[in-house]
């Protein structure tokens, strides 16, 4: 990923937060001339100093062959982003741009074929997304008919991606004058939606 020095995000905690807050990611795997791309929810796990991405795909997905082959892959996490109008800047002769946060995490895929490990992954994944729905009682596979979950698990493959390469970009007008940043923040807040406000908050620091 092209990252000018001013836009490089290096704080690991901040990077992991971006990944977890934007967990529906894009997984790009390749081996030789074969490239497969999947959109899927991922989990980010810290194991001491190591970072491991966990996920699962349908066994019918062509990317399974690359997972089982231990192919190289990159998980792409897209954070807050927004269009920036040059009319918002105080300075003249500016051009439109897009402010955004992105994280690329790369490594080699590892299949996790054991049914019990797949069950644990799916339980962790659902718990992570069910917990914020409180006071609703969290869904668990225990609510399903006996044996149904076990049969469904046969149709998916769990995997891990130990992160060997991690790079992050936060392009938030760090190269602009304070008055231009202030103008862009005002313009973003004026639009009023969650995405634009999220970018405004990052720009405000």
N, C-alpha and C positions, 0 to 999 in steps of 0.2 A: 504494500500500500504506500502510495506517495504521501509523505508526511513532512512538510516544512518544519524546521525546528520550533517555530513559535506555536505550532499546533500539536506537537507531540505530547501525549498524555502518558506519564510515567509512574504515577502513584498506583501501586498494585491494588490497594483497597478500593480506590476509585474505579479502576478498570473492572474488577470483579463485580462491583455494584452495578455498573453499566450492563454487564453480561446477565446478571440475575434479574435486573429490572426489565430487560428486553430479551427474555428467554426464548421467545419464538424466533428461531434463527434460521440461517441458510447454511447447509452443510454441503461443501464442494469436495468431492473425492475424485482422484484421478490415478490411473495406472497405465503407463504407456500412452496410447492415443485415446483411451477410454476415459470419459469424464461423466460423472453422474452428479446431479444437484437435487437436494431434497430440502423442503421447508418443513421444520419440525420443532417441537418444544425440547429444549435441552436443560439439563441441570449442571450446575458448576459446583464442584466439590473441592475443597482444600484439604489436602492430605499432607500435613506438615508444610514443607516448603514447596510441595508439588501441587499442580493444578490439574484436575481431571474433569473432563466433560463426559457426561453420561446421557445416553439417549436410546431410542428404539425405533425400528422401522418395520413395516410389513415385510414378511418374507417374500412376497411377490414383487417387491421393489427391486429394480435392477442394481441398486447400490449395494445390496446384500453381498453380491459377488466381490465387490471391492473391499467391503468390511472384512469378509472372511479371508481375503488375500493380504490383509494388513496394509492396505493402500495408504498413501499420503493424503491428508485431508485438511481442510481449513473450515472452521466454523466462523461465520460472519454474523456479528451482532450489531444491529442498527439502533442507535439511541435517539434522543430527541433531535428533530431537524426542522428547519423552516426556511422559507424564501425570505430574502432580505431585499427590500426595495431601495434603490439609491436615493429616492426622494426623502427617505427618512434621515439621511445623513445631514449634518451641518455643512460638511465640505462639499464643494462643487466638483463636477467632472468625475463622479463615481459611477460604477456599473452594478447591475444586479448580481447577486450571488446567493449561495445557499449555505447556511450554517448547519453543522451537524456533528454528531458524535458517532464513531464507529470503532469496533474492536474486531481484530482478526486473531484467531487462536488456531495454531497449526500443530500437526503431529502425525502419528500413524495410528490408524484405526485398529481396535482390538475387539473381536467378537466375544460376547459373553453369553454362550449358548445355554448354560444351565437354567432349567425352569425356575428353580428357587431364586436365582439371582435376578431373573427377569421379573418375577413376582415382587421382589424387594424393590427393584427400580420403579415399577409402576406404582407401588404403594407410596414410595417417597415422592414421586412426581405428582400424584393426585393430592397427597397431603400438603405439598407446597402450595398448590393452587386452591385447595379447598379451605385452608386455614383462614385466609383473608375474608372468606364469605360468612364468618361468624356474625350473628349468633346461630346461623344455620348449622345443624349437626353435620359434620364432615361426611362426605361419601367415602365408603371403603368397599373393597370387593367382597367384604363379609355380607353385604346387602344382596349379593347375587345368589342365584340358586346353586346348590352344591354341585361342584364339578364343572360349572360353566366357565369360570375364570381359567381353570386349568386347560380346558379345551381351546379357549381363545388364545392363550399364551403360545400355543403351538404355531400360531400364525404370525408371530412377531419374533424379531431378533434384537436382543439388547446389545449395546456396544459401549465401549469407552474410548475416549480420545485423550491420552495423556498429553498435556500441552508442552511442546518443545519450543514453539515460537509464539510470542505474544506481542502484538503491537496495537497501539490505540491512538486514535486521532480525535481531537476536540477542536474543531474549527469554529471559533466563537468570536471573531473579530479582534483577536489579540493584536493584530497589526494595524488597528484603526485608532484614531484619536479618541480621547475620552468623550468629547462632545458628539462624535459620530456614533459611538457605542450607545450613549444615552438616547440619541435620536432613534436608533434601531430598536432599543428596548421599549421605548414609548410606542413605536409603531407596532411591534409584536403584541404588546399588552392591549393595544387598541383593537386587535383582531379578536381577542377574547377567548379563543378556544384553548384547550388543554395543551396541545402540541406547541403552539406559539408561545404560550406563557412559560412552558418548561424551558424553552430555549432562552427566553428573556431572563429567567432566573439564573441560568448558567452564566449568561453574559454579565450579569450583575455581580457574579462571584460569590 
